[in-house]
Amino acid sequence: QVQLVESGGGLVQPGGSLRLSCAASGSSPVMGWYRQAPGKQRELVATITSSRNTNYADSVKGRFTISRDGAGNTVYLQMNDLKPEDTAVYHCNARRWIVSRWYDYWGQGTQVTVSS
């Protein structure tokens, strides 16, 4: 079991920046951020592996940066040039391979609202 606690959400004007943090109870091979806007399905924002390989949704490339601390237990999402369409609940994710399959663990989510 992995416990994930997110922080850093809030209200920001278009063009502004926010930094999300996710503290995990242990390290996982893959960690990432997903988001869910009202009335929409949860979607990938960015992922990072234990070797620091990253993957981004096309909609956030060049604006968002995902990173992990040295121990790999905390993952960050630096969000710059925020747009109203970035408004969503952002969820931290950790994936672990156990026995013969991947298991996903989720944080409770943090609200990001981009509005003037």
Secondary structure by P-SEA (a helix, b strand, c coil): cbbbbbcbbbbbccccbbbbbbbbcccccccbbbbbcccccccccccccccbbbbbcccccccccccccccccbbbbbbcccccccccbbbbbbbbbcccbbbbbbccbbbbbbcc
